[in-house]
Amino acid sequence: MSEKQVAVLGLGLTGLSCVNFLRQEGYQVTVFDTRNNPPGSDKLDADVKLIKGPLCGYLLAKFALLIASPGIALSTPALQFAAAAGSEIIGDIELFARKLKSPQFSHAQLVTITGSNGKSTVTSLLGEMAAQANVNVAVGGNFGVPALDLLSPETALYILELSSFQLETTQSLNADIATILNVSEDHMDRYDSYQHYAQTKQAIYQQCKKALFNRDDKLTYPDKEDIPQVSFGFDDAAYGLVTDVQHKVFLAKNAQLLLAVELLKLSGKHNWMNALAAFALGEAVNLDKNAMLNTLQTYSGLTHRCEFVAEIDGVRWVNDSKATNVGATQAALLGLSDTISGEVHVILGGEGKGADFSELIPVLSEVKGAIVCFGKDADNIARFNPRAKRLKNLDEAVQSIAGIAKQGDLVMLSPACASIDMYPNFKVRGEHFKRLVNALQADTRK
């Protein structure tokens, strides 16, 4: 084995970032990809060898170091063979962690974020807070820019979203603070059990100086007890919620009021928790408090994820087109009615791909406003709620609700379905919704 010869397993954005980084570090790189036409292959330099087809353990075992794509399970037989032969298998985040220990990066702080839901929102929100505080920040990882492409001696703060897949091949992170936001059943095709999945998330706490956990989710509690810990949750302890004598709900720290939740652009109780988590992480890396509170009042969310679109005549319109399954819509609607003064109206529908829409019954029972369904599975959704109204398309749905919504109400597109029956993807569906809402806004100005 040559220590200067490295194999990168899997191309795409992350694989390319690994190739470019390793070549800058003086390594000879060979790329392996199971696909006949791997994305990014046209961007490889001529001196980078590309081997396509099924992974071969004998070939991989010739390399001392293998950089595996997060999408390739460590249980893959070829990887198991190479590991038994002495090859080290890591991922791009471990490469990043090792480089960050170099003297040129000694001044930089690091925040690492994982969880089953909300991690992209918290990562993005914290990045906006840092930018508002005039901190030179770099945001990425599993979300946005690959971690290795973020490396710069000028960066003062790195904020990384990490998936469980990435944590499998990472051992050397020394984050200033790390969090598991929540844990719900996911990726059961990859893990032996729900417990195995949850335990993989715990690796983030083994590599940090301080841990932030969710008081309402015991699976986020650190197994490692010898590090400082802080928490967030729905009660009034630490980072939490406080209700005043006028029944207004506030984000709070140790029961001291920070910000009324009604001032957040983000909708839903789950986003109250995201806001608390981001604020707690920001305080841990000394971000300016006022900058963080200002950001909470202007941050409208990630595109197509409970994204605030507009407020028209006192009615808030929210684009949650990314909710392409029942679980995502449940999370968006759960307790939403309790967070506003008026009624919630919801637009659902599309291609359900065999989903069990009866699971929506509890959250739809909370919706006191209109329930509008369109698309291929409109009838399948509507049969579980007698108030549901079936319409032909999104245009009719928006117009129908616009005619009845009143001040204090909230209208959310949260389809619980894929978009492929009527749109190329959920992004196009979401953009169509935003155009329709903006057209309503234009009409009110005439």
C-alpha positions, 0 to 999 in steps of 0.5 A: 500500500502506498500512503500517497495513493488514495481511493475516493468511492463515489463521485457527485459533489462530495466526491469531487470535493474530496478529489480536489482536496486530496490532489491539493494535499499531494495525493494520487487519487483513483475514483471508484463509482458503480454507475456507468456515467457518474455525475461529475466525471467530466470534471475530473483531470486526466491524471485521475483514474476512474474505475466504473462498475461494481466495487472490488474488494481486492482492488480497494485493499491496495489503498491504505486510505479509502474515502467513502461517499456517505451513500455507501454503507460500511457493511458493503462486502468490498469495503469489509474486505478492504478494512479486514486487509488493513485499509482505513475507511473514512469520509469527507467530514473526517478529512475536514476534521483532520485538516481543521487541526492544522495551525492555520485553522486554530482560530476557527470555531466549529458547530455540528448539527444532526437530527432526523428533522429540522437540521437544515433549518437550524444550520441555515438559521445559525448561519444567518445569525452569524452573518448578521453578527458580522462573523466570517462564517461558512455553512455546509456539510450534508446541506449545501456546500461540501465541507471540504470546499468550505475550508479557508484560513479566513473563516472564523466559524464553521457550521456543519449539518451532518447526517448519520451516514457521515457520522459513521466515518467520522472520529476526529471532530472537536466541535465547540458545540454539537447537537442532536435536535431530535430522533425519529425512525429513518433510514431503516434500510441502512441500519439494523434497528431503530436503536442502531440508527439512534446510536449512530447519531450519538457519535456527534457527542463523542467529538465535541466540547459541549452538547446541546440536547432536546429535553423532550426527546430522550434519544438526543440525551448524550451518552457521554456524561463528562462534557458540559451540557445544555438543553432546549425544550417546550418547558421553561427550563434552560432554553425554553418557552414562557407564557406571560399573563396575557397568554403570549408565548415567548422564547426564553432562557432560564425563564427570562424572556427573549422574543415573542414567538408571534414575531417569528417568520417561521411557523409551527411549534417545531420551528419554535424548537429550531429557533431555540436550538439555533439561539443556544448554539449561537450563544455557545460560540459567542454570537451577538445576542441582538443580531440573533434576535433580529435574525429570528424576526427576519428569517423566512425559512429554507425554500419550500420548507415551511417557508414564509411567502407573504402576509396579505391583509393579515393572512400569512401564506406558507410554502411547505412544498417539500412535505412530500410525505405524510410524516412531513405534513404531520410535523408541519401541522401538529399544534399549528392552530395553537400558535396563531390567533385565527384559523389554519387552512391547508392545501394537500394533494399530488401523487401519494405513492401508496401512502396511508392518508388515514395517518393525517386524521389527528392533525387535520382534526386540528385544522379549523379552516379550509382543507383543500385537496387537488391532484391524483390522490385528492379523493384518497386524502379527502375521504378521511375528512368530511370537510375536505374540498376537492379542486382541480389544481393549485390555482383553484386551491389558492383562489378558493382559500383567498376568498375566505381567509381573514386576518389572523389566519394562516394558509399552508401548502403542505401536500403530503404527496410527491408532485410528479402527477402535475409538476416536474418536482416539489420545487416547481410546485412550490415556486408556482404556489409562491407566484400565485400568492404574490399575484394575490398581493399584487391585486391587493395593491391595485 
